[in-house]
Amino acid sequence: MHDAVWFESNNMPAVFVATDEFVDSAVAQSTSLGLPEVPRVYIPHPMQDQTDEEMWAKAEEALDKLLAALVR
């Protein structure tokens, strides 16, 4: 989150990416860093025990959201 806030604060597009387990934490942290509207994309949790196929599916699902968050 710190990196995304830094880049956004310096007029460089950035997107914070995390699993949906960390929504509340991301909101709290971006707010405390002074940029509550920092773009975010959440990927379904968990990640660590996924097969390659499941990881590719999550990546494909997130791609359009990531691009939309960067090109605004």
Phi and psi in degrees as a GROMACS rama.xvg file:
@    title "Ramachandran Plot"
@    xaxis  label "Phi"
@    yaxis  label "Psi"
@TYPE xy
-57.83  -43.9024  HIS-2
-63.9591  -46.1086  ASP-3
-60.2164  -43.3881  ALA-4
-64.4651  -42.4879  VAL-5
-61.5696  -49.0581  TRP-6
-61.4551  -47.6075  PHE-7
-60.8525  -40.6644  GLU-8
-65.9462  -21.1344  SER-9
-105.579  25.5029  ASN-10
59.3077  34.0849  ASN-11
-119.95  123.011  MET-12
-58.0637  136.322  PRO-13
-148.192  156.41  ALA-14
-136.567  129.779  VAL-15
-83.9188  131.321  PHE-16
-123.694  129.977  VAL-17
-155.796  170.916  ALA-18
-79.8288  160.222  THR-19
-66.4383  -6.68564  ASP-20
-67.8265  -20.7839  GLU-21
-111.024  21.5948  PHE-22
-58.7683  -53.8555  VAL-23
-60.2565  -42.0293  ASP-24
-64.1223  -41.3932  SER-25
-64.9335  -42.5988  ALA-26
-62.2854  -46.8592  VAL-27
-62.1355  -43.6953  ALA-28
-70.1656  -44.0454  GLN-29
-64.7538  -34.6831  SER-30
-66.4659  -44.8244  THR-31
-67.1952  -25.0392  SER-32
-85.7468  -1.39021  LEU-33
88.7295  11.4445  GLY-34
-139.069  70.4346  LEU-35
-63.6687  -19.2382  PRO-36
-93.7147  11.9011  GLU-37
-54.1709  133.541  VAL-38
-60.8351  139.455  PRO-39
-138.105  146.253  ARG-40
-131.098  128.985  VAL-41
-108.884  136.957  TYR-42
-109.525  142.897  ILE-43
-56.2829  135.837  PRO-44
-87.1662  146.219  HIS-45
-91.244  175.32  PRO-46
-117.127  -39.4477  MET-47
-63.7585  -25.6225  GLN-48
-108.954  20.9932  ASP-49
-85.3908  149.496  GLN-50
-76.3402  167.835  THR-51
-57.1758  -42.5108  ASP-52
-63.1013  -41.2322  GLU-53
-66.6275  -37.8951  GLU-54
-66.6508  -42.1792  MET-55
-61.7174  -40.1625  TRP-56
-62.9511  -42.4572  ALA-57
-65.3761  -39.9283  LYS-58
-64.4269  -45.1021  ALA-59
-63.2116  -37.9767  GLU-60
-66.3495  -35.5805  GLU-61
-83.6612  -21.9114  ALA-62
-55.7453  -50.4679  LEU-63
-62.7228  -37.6754  ASP-64
-65.9028  -40.9763  LYS-65
-63.3601  -46.8616  LEU-66
-63.0273  -42.3031  LEU-67
-63.3658  -37.333  ALA-68
-70.5111  -30.4496  ALA-69
-80.8027  -35.9637  LEU-70
-104.623  85.4521  VAL-71
